[in-house]
Amino acid sequence: MKSNLETTEITPTQDPSKPRIWKHGTLTYTTAGLCVLLFWLLWGDVAWSLRERSVPSTMQLLFQKLGASNLLSSLLIASLPNILVLICGPIVSYRSDRHRGRLGRRIPFLLWHIPFAVLSMFGVAFSPQLGRMLNDILGMGESSCILISIAIGWSFFELATVVANAVFYGLVNDVVPTALLGRFYGLFRGVSLIASILYNYYIFGHAEKHFPLIFSAIGIIYGLCFLLMCSRVKEGGYPPPEPIKDGGVGVISNAKVYFRNCFSNRYYIWVFACIAAPSISFIGVNHFSVFFAKHLAMDMGLYGKCLAITYACSLVLSYPLGILADRFHPLRTSLVMLSLYALTTLGGAIFATDPKSFAVFFVLHGVLSGAWYTSSASLPLRLFPRAKFSQFYSALYMFIALGIMTAGPVIGQALDFTHRFYRLTFMASCTLSVVGLAVGLVVHSKFMKFGGPKHYIAPE
């Protein structure tokens, strides 16, 4: 039985002179109204893309400049976000799915995170001043105190963005018609790539010298973009949340409900693994590509050009791939992209033995992994129950976070054990993508039993 929240349809009017009407739950749009909605959601994505594409790489430079160890840098930049996802993601997503308020069930949480994100960026920007003040109190050394100030600011920023991530895609799922999700995420991917190209081309080279100005600007842009989006996007009506079956209250009872909702149906375990395995497989090449390039004595200028080609190809492909995902379903298009990726990484494992061959397979890796991300972006929104979407989305990211936290060190240890046999990175990516492909085929067979592309109903 579908709730009004899960009903999505496109209704063309009888009179062709009248505007087409798009219905999604209790929301109704004309084509013009839908364009306005997408415009404001893309404003939020500008903030999200700026955070994802610029902040981590700039933080790496900053940590290195201040003499932070590789261990500390990796813990703060790689491990901390995943730990926060595991701890905070389920809590926020569960409360968001069950929240009912004047502004909706997503917007209040997005508004809540904005001041924390902005202030934490200003904390990083003014970390030299804050570090000196801290040094006057603790006497630990100026560099150490500046590093502590940056680490605290970064931690609060990551906490704020984990909150936003847990509900932002839930907002998209609640307000964007399902039939347009692929194209919408194609646009999202395009905005993200443009932000990356512009930042890396014009700003990244000045990051070490002018980081206070850069982080202040990021904080202001991030806050304004999300604030504008939250003020312009309106949520529809929602049915009341399901009553808690055991009638309990408190953290333990809520945790039981969350895990029962997300993990009691084996079908969703397969879905989590289907989406997580490819996401984890890409880190084999991504995390060690610079080391592989240097091992082959590849010029870093050529390496940068390879990245530029990758971004350009991904930008051109983003919207067409979104159209294909809407037409053929993101599960099918993502499986095709994953198949091509597995063949590419197999080729890299065999033939990437010099700078030129590595460049070819590195670009193909980047383009096809990006194509998978674009093709599969709307997949969770198509497969998870709409009323509990944020909970399922956070559970998916628990799978991904645990996988990344495990796979990265394992591959790194294997490289050390094999005395830096870097073609192993392509082998690892190929193996994990084949696992993802096998799991994806299992999900597809189950997906067809639940109605397939035209009549799918998410099982409860």
ChimeraX attribute file (.defattr): number of C-alpha atoms within 10 A of each C-alpha:
attribute: neighborCount
match mode: 1-to-1
recipient: residues
	/A:1	7
	/A:2	10
	/A:3	11
	/A:4	14
	/A:5	18
	/A:6	19
	/A:7	14
	/A:8	17
	/A:9	14
	/A:10	15
	/A:11	10
	/A:12	12
	/A:13	12
	/A:14	9
	/A:15	8
	/A:16	8
	/A:17	7
	/A:18	10
	/A:19	14
	/A:20	17
	/A:21	17
	/A:22	21
	/A:23	19
	/A:24	22
	/A:25	19
	/A:26	16
	/A:27	17
	/A:28	16
	/A:29	19
	/A:30	14
	/A:31	13
	/A:32	12
	/A:33	13
	/A:34	16
	/A:35	12
	/A:36	15
	/A:37	18
	/A:38	19
	/A:39	15
	/A:40	19
	/A:41	25
	/A:42	22
	/A:43	21
	/A:44	22
	/A:45	22
	/A:46	21
	/A:47	21
	/A:48	22
	/A:49	23
	/A:50	21
	/A:51	21
	/A:52	15
	/A:53	18
	/A:54	22
	/A:55	17
	/A:56	15
	/A:57	14
	/A:58	20
	/A:59	22
	/A:60	17
	/A:61	16
	/A:62	20
	/A:63	20
	/A:64	14
	/A:65	12
	/A:66	12
	/A:67	13
	/A:68	16
	/A:69	11
	/A:70	12
	/A:71	8
	/A:72	13
	/A:73	19
	/A:74	13
	/A:75	14
	/A:76	21
	/A:77	20
	/A:78	16
	/A:79	17
	/A:80	16
	/A:81	19
	/A:82	24
	/A:83	17
	/A:84	20
	/A:85	27
	/A:86	20
	/A:87	12
	/A:88	17
	/A:89	26
	/A:90	26
	/A:91	19
	/A:92	21
	/A:93	28
	/A:94	23
	/A:95	18
	/A:96	24
	/A:97	20
	/A:98	19
	/A:99	16
	/A:100	17
	/A:101	12
	/A:102	9
	/A:103	15
	/A:104	17
	/A:105	23
	/A:106	28
	/A:107	24
	/A:108	17
	/A:109	22
	/A:110	22
	/A:111	17
	/A:112	13
	/A:113	19
	/A:114	23
	/A:115	15
	/A:116	20
	/A:117	26
	/A:118	24
	/A:119	18
	/A:120	26
	/A:121	27
	/A:122	22
	/A:123	25
	/A:124	28
	/A:125	24
	/A:126	20
	/A:127	23
	/A:128	19
	/A:129	16
	/A:130	19
	/A:131	22
	/A:132	19
	/A:133	15
	/A:134	20
	/A:135	17
	/A:136	13
	/A:137	10
	/A:138	11
	/A:139	12
	/A:140	12
	/A:141	13
	/A:142	19
	/A:143	17
	/A:144	18
	/A:145	24
	/A:146	23
	/A:147	21
	/A:148	17
	/A:149	24
	/A:150	25
	/A:151	21
	/A:152	17
	/A:153	24
	/A:154	24
	/A:155	19
	/A:156	18
	/A:157	25
	/A:158	23
	/A:159	22
	/A:160	23
	/A:161	23
	/A:162	23
	/A:163	24
	/A:164	26
	/A:165	20
	/A:166	30
	/A:167	29
	/A:168	22
	/A:169	17
	/A:170	25
	/A:171	21
	/A:172	21
	/A:173	21
	/A:174	26
	/A:175	22
	/A:176	22
	/A:177	22
	/A:178	22
	/A:179	19
	/A:180	16
	/A:181	23
	/A:182	30
	/A:183	24
	/A:184	26
	/A:185	25
	/A:186	28
	/A:187	21
	/A:188	26
	/A:189	25
	/A:190	22
	/A:191	21
	/A:192	23
	/A:193	22
	/A:194	19
	/A:195	21
	/A:196	20
	/A:197	19
	/A:198	12
	/A:199	15
	/A:200	17
	/A:201	11
	/A:202	9
	/A:203	15
	/A:204	18
	/A:205	12
	/A:206	12
	/A:207	19
	/A:208	17
	/A:209	10
	/A:210	13
	/A:211	20
	/A:212	19
	/A:213	14
	/A:214	21
	/A:215	24
	/A:216	20
	/A:217	16
	/A:218	22
	/A:219	27
	/A:220	16
	/A:221	17
	/A:222	24
	/A:223	21
	/A:224	17
	/A:225	20
	/A:226	26
	/A:227	18
	/A:228	14
	/A:229	21
	/A:230	21
	/A:231	12
	/A:232	14
	/A:233	19
	/A:234	16
	/A:235	19
	/A:236	16
	/A:237	17
	/A:238	21
	/A:239	11
	/A:240	10
	/A:241	12
	/A:242	9
	/A:243	8
	/A:244	12
	/A:245	8
	/A:246	9
	/A:247	7
	/A:248	12
	/A:249	10
	/A:250	7
	/A:251	10
	/A:252	10
	/A:253	14
	/A:254	17
	/A:255	15
	/A:256	13
	/A:257	16
	/A:258	21
	/A:259	14
	/A:260	11
	/A:261	17
	/A:262	23
	/A:263	14
	/A:264	12
	/A:265	12
	/A:266	10
	/A:267	15
	/A:268	22
	/A:269	16
	/A:270	17
	/A:271	22
	/A:272	25
	/A:273	20
	/A:274	25
	/A:275	25
	/A:276	22
	/A:277	24
	/A:278	29
	/A:279	21
	/A:280	24
	/A:281	28
	/A:282	24
	/A:283	19
	/A:284	25
	/A:285	26
	/A:286	16
	/A:287	14
	/A:288	16
	/A:289	18
	/A:290	14
	/A:291	14
	/A:292	22
	/A:293	20
	/A:294	13
	/A:295	14
	/A:296	16
	/A:297	11
	/A:298	18
	/A:299	11
	/A:300	12
	/A:301	8
	/A:302	14
	/A:303	20
	/A:304	11
	/A:305	13
	/A:306	18
	/A:307	17
	/A:308	17
	/A:309	16
	/A:310	20
	/A:311	22
	/A:312	16
	/A:313	18
	/A:314	22
	/A:315	23
	/A:316	12
	/A:317	18
	/A:318	26
	/A:319	22
	/A:320	17
	/A:321	25
	/A:322	29
	/A:323	21
	/A:324	18
	/A:325	28
	/A:326	21
	/A:327	15
	/A:328	11
	/A:329	22
	/A:330	29
	/A:331	25
	/A:332	19
	/A:333	22
	/A:334	27
	/A:335	23
	/A:336	15
	/A:337	21
	/A:338	25
	/A:339	18
	/A:340	18
	/A:341	26
	/A:342	27
	/A:343	14
	/A:344	20
	/A:345	27
	/A:346	20
	/A:347	16
	/A:348	27
	/A:349	21
	/A:350	12
	/A:351	14
	/A:352	22
	/A:353	14
	/A:354	14
	/A:355	18
	/A:356	13
	/A:357	13
	/A:358	22
	/A:359	20
	/A:360	15
	/A:361	20
	/A:362	24
	/A:363	20
	/A:364	21
	/A:365	24
	/A:366	22
	/A:367	23
	/A:368	21
	/A:369	24
	/A:370	22
	/A:371	27
	/A:372	24
	/A:373	23
	/A:374	32
	/A:375	33
	/A:376	26
	/A:377	25
	/A:378	27
	/A:379	21
	/A:380	22
	/A:381	23
	/A:382	23
	/A:383	19
	/A:384	21
	/A:385	20
	/A:386	22
	/A:387	22
	/A:388	21
	/A:389	27
	/A:390	32
	/A:391	29
	/A:392	29
	/A:393	23
	/A:394	25
	/A:395	26
	/A:396	21
	/A:397	21
	/A:398	22
	/A:399	18
	/A:400	23
	/A:401	23
	/A:402	17
	/A:403	18
	/A:404	23
	/A:405	15
	/A:406	12
	/A:407	18
	/A:408	18
	/A:409	11
	/A:410	13
	/A:411	21
	/A:412	18
	/A:413	13
	/A:414	16
	/A:415	17
	/A:416	12
	/A:417	10
	/A:418	11
	/A:419	9
	/A:420	16
	/A:421	13
	/A:422	26
	/A:423	21
	/A:424	20
	/A:425	28
	/A:426	29
	/A:427	21
	/A:428	22
	/A:429	30
	/A:430	28
	/A:431	18
	/A:432	22
	/A:433	27
	/A:434	20
	/A:435	17
	/A:436	25
	/A:437	23
	/A:438	14
	/A:439	18
	/A:440	26
	/A:441	15
	/A:442	15
	/A:443	21
	/A:444	19
	/A:445	11
	/A:446	15
	/A:447	20
	/A:448	13
	/A:449	12
	/A:450	14
	/A:451	12
	/A:452	14
	/A:453	17
	/A:454	8
	/A:455	10
	/A:456	14
	/A:457	19
	/A:458	17
	/A:459	12
	/A:460	12
